[in-house]
């Protein structure tokens, strides 16, 4: 990656999503530089599965709600100097394969260049 390349991150706040999080992370990783899963106090194996497939995992000790998870993810993205961030749900509600569509709109939009 050159210094001119924009860096992107997928932020996935989730709570008890062990059945779907592995697939979501694996698919999202193909399109972004990093996937961060914000485990919002889950009592299942969400965090462990996310780590196993290559996500960075930030864990809330207690459930704080989706908005807190998103806030935690954006704070991380800002600290790591990411240029673009996309949020997704960990329950397969959003299709990771559509990340490039969003990216191409942002990159090609004159407001962002």
N, C-alpha and C positions, 0 to 999 in steps of 0.2 A: 504494500500500500504506500503510495506516495503521500507527501504532505498536503497535496491539493485534493486528495480524495476525501469525500464526506463520509463520516462514520455514523452508523445507525445502530439502534438498539430496539429490541422488542421487550416490552414490559408486560408481564403477565401476573396480575394480582389474583390470588386464588385461595380457596378455602375448601379442604376435603375433596380434591380433584384427582386422587390417585388413579382412577380408571382412565383418565384422558390426558393428563399432563405430559406424559412421556411422548406421546405422538405429537402433541401441539409443539412442544419444545423442539423435537427433532425436525419437524417440518419448518418451523420458523428459522432455525439456525442456518438454513440454506440461503436465506435472503438478507440477513443482518450480521453485523460484526459480533454482537453479543445478545444473548437472551438472559434477562433477569426475571426470576420468579420471586414474587413477594408472597411468601406463605403466611397467610393471615391467621395464625394460631390453629392450624389444622391438627386434628387428632388422628390422622391416618398417615400414610407413607408419601404424601404429596412431595415434601421437601426431598426425601431420599431418592425418589424416582426422578425428580427434576435434576438433581445433581448427577445421577447416574447417566443421564443422556446429555450432559454437558452444560446445563444452565448454571449461572451464578444464582445462588439462593440467599435471599434475605428473609429472616423469619421474625414475625411479630410473636411475642410470647403469648399474647391473648388476641382474640378476634376483635379487630378494630373497625371492620367494614371495608368495603371495596374502595371508597374514596381515600381512605388512609393508605391502602395498598398502592394505589396509583400515585399518591403524593410521595410515598417512600421510593417508588420506582423512578419518578422524575427527579427527585433529589439525587439519587444515585447517578442518573444519566448526566445531570448538570455537573456533578463532582468529577465525572470521568470525561467531560468535555465532548459529549456526543453532539453531532449536528442535527440528527433526526431521531425521533422516537415514535414508535407505534405501540398502542396498547391493544391487548387482546385478552379475551376471557379464557380461562383454563378448562372450560367445559365443552369445547369444540363449537361454541356459538359463532366464532369468527374463523374464517378459513385462512390459514397462514400462506397458502398459495397465492393469495391476492395482495400480499405485501408489495411485490414488484409494481403492481398497478398504481398503488398509492405513491410509491417512490418515484415512478416516472412522471406523475403529475406534479409532484413537488419540485423535482429537478428541472423539468421543462417549463414551469410557470415562471414568468419573468419577475414576479414579486419576490421569488426566493433566490434569484441568481444575481 
